[in-house]
Amino acid sequence: MKRCMLIVNPTAGRERAKYHKNTLKVQLESMFDAVELRQTGQAGDATKWAEEAVLTGFDSVFCMGGDGTLNETINGLARGNKPVKFGFIPMGTVNDLARALQMPLHPEAAIAMLKNCRTVNVDIARANDRYFINTIAAGIMPAAVGHVSIEQKTRLGPLAYFLTGIKAMQTHQTSLFKIETDDGQAIYRSPMIIAMLTNSVGSFRNIAPQARVDDGKIWLAVFKDFNYLDLLKIVPEFLAGTPLSSEFMTLKTLTHGKITLLDDPFLSTNMDGDKGPDFPLELQILPSFLTVYVPA
Ligand SMILES: Nc1ncnc2c1ncn2[C@@H]1O[C@H](COP(=O)(O)OP(=O)(O)OP(=O)(O)O)[C@@H](O)[C@H]1O
């Protein structure tokens, strides 16, 4: 018997799940013998339930929510560590994974897509004792975007994060990072570092446009400090989709590595849009770990 667990965050995406969860359940009932719908009541539920689904022999786990719910569900699947297929209906502000997988961003269209879908294998990565599927970032910009309000997100969408981040960059705060990889170690003073698995970061594709969801690589961007003239050049280019040049960042790939903060013990990280683990970060790619439902 093929069973599917459906995890819904009722608070995600300005509480829109209530309009779509029953349509999704009906669609899943046409694909599986049984569908178990669970609604999260607090942070941590999605991880706990996804792990339970793996350990109790479910065929697939679906989630409906923003990037935070997605990250929690993937953490449960990774902890369970057995092959269980994963599907999701994007309901957040940015939805980087959906963008990277060319999935419809509107919940109705994403549910309809399941009528004609296939699965692909997608990399995830571990950072210390947690897992991510899009990004782990640290520095002045990621710290600022953690404070974007629901009103700003509603009004501006992903642009709310971009504008808040650009404003924060003008404080010119930098941190000293030591980055150790197979190629050796290097020390950088930087306002921001981003380790990413997909080509979509905060909805933009300018940082690592070559990144593929299954390339087995972590793409690490270490940004240079932007002055006012740099920003005048970068912002219009960035909004037009031009890839960011090496004049403004160092981009490298790794399969595993360690990032240590040398001068600021209080810098926090942002992982898939929510608070991530603290430095030092031990990063490890898990190639093609996740089997994900995507458009056929
Ligand atoms: N019932 C609940 N009440 C409050 N918070 C919850 C509940 N269920 C889950 N959460 C938490 O809500 C957090 C935010 O959810 P999520 O990121 O999915 O939506 P979102 O904030 O609307 O999306 P985005 O940040 O992309 O706009 C999750 O990290 C999760 O831990």
The ligand as a Gaussian input file, in Angstrom:
#p B3LYP/6-31G(d) Opt

LIG

0 1
 N        1.277000      26.541000      13.610000
 C        2.366000      27.303000      13.556000
 N        2.405000      28.502000      14.183000
 C        3.482000      29.302000      14.104000
 N        4.626000      28.999000      13.414000
 C        4.640000      27.822000      12.780000
 C        3.515000      26.919000      12.810000
 N        3.827000      25.843000      12.060000
 C        5.089000      26.045000      11.590000
 N        5.578000      27.229000      12.025000
 C        6.882000      27.865000      11.709000
 O        6.644000      28.897000      10.745000
 C        7.920000      29.177000      10.143000
 C        7.744000      29.984000       8.859000
 O        7.113000      29.208000       7.902000
 P        7.416000      29.312000       6.341000
 O        8.808000      29.806000       6.090000
 O        7.043000      28.021000       5.765000
 O        6.367000      30.371000       5.844000
 P        6.519000      31.913000       5.546000
 O        7.279000      32.570000       6.653000
 O        5.174000      32.442000       5.224000
 O        7.386000      31.865000       4.223000
 P        8.387000      32.978000       3.693000
 O        9.390000      33.201000       4.793000
 O        8.993000      32.352000       2.469000
 O        7.563000      34.167000       3.401000
 C        8.531000      27.809000       9.962000
 O        9.923000      27.880000      10.131000
 C        7.873000      26.944000      11.051000
 O        8.801000      26.537000      12.031000

